[in-house]
Amino acid sequence: MTQVRVCVLTGYGTNCERETAYTCQIAGADEVVIAHFADLVQEAVNLMDFNFLVFPGGFLDGDHLGAAQAAAARFKHTTTRSGRSLVHDITDLHSRGGAILGICNGFQLLVKLGLLPATQSRYLDRQVSLGHNDSSRFEDRWVYLRANQDSPCIFTRGQERMYFPVRHGEGKLIAKDQATLDQIQQGKHIALQYTDQSGTPTQEYPYNPNGSDLAIAGLTDPTGRIFGLMPHPEAYNHATNHPRWPRGEQSAHGTVLFANAIDYLRGKGDK
């Protein structure tokens, strides 16, 4: 049985790495390492040793030039001590059958690296962006979500409705043109959508906290093994995290998204 080894990246403004690593642990990963960006550059940590890479939330570089914009440039133009491109190491992990998850700021990074949505398998070609919320404010609230049952996403399989917190100022997904938005729909790249309380995808605020096109809260690539989402599943890893748990209200924990990927990598799951 395949061992699942997770690398959770940190540095330059990331601030959710510990709870993300903890959620990977309780979801069943065999090994979880929190690595700084500099560890990859110096090759103190080698992505060849991992099959699950997570970009957690935070404020990379203080969101200068736009959320994760400066970080995307750093990844694209930085090489390791032996001269390998960091972006190559990331795409190599994926090509070896590994999984990549980006949460909030991590999602913003994956989008700006061009790893999502990668319609027509156009990896490293930026097709969408995440802009300022329509509310012109930082949104910190819990939101209703629905997983797309037709999506190839390995993280959301078997799930339907969820309830997770968001905390972001730039979460509005915007495609570069209508043709790209059409390809996202037709290619089933929409993995997660904001909904109202009845479970219907919506543009209505505050159910849709940012005004994202097609109520998109998360995207996947054609393989289903790269997934990015604005909500924070790692922030709901225990029943008492739910804002209405004293009333007995519950919903699927965010841990299930991590467990789904871990089971898939172990060979227990299928798409």
Secondary structure, 3 states (H helix, E strand, C coil): CCCCEEEEEECCCECCHHHHHHHHHHCCCCEEEEEEHHHHHCCCCCHHHCCEEEECCECHHHHCCCCCHHHHHHHHHCECCCCCEHHHHHHHHHHCCCEEEEECHHHHHHHHHCCCCCHHHCCCCCCEEEECCCCCCCEEEEEEEEECCCCCCCCCCCCCEEEEEEEECCCEEEECCHHHHHHHHHCCCEEEEEECCCCCECCCCCCCCCCCHHHEEEEECCCCCEEEECCCHHHCCCHHHCCCHHHCCCCCCCHHHHHHHHHHHHCCCCC
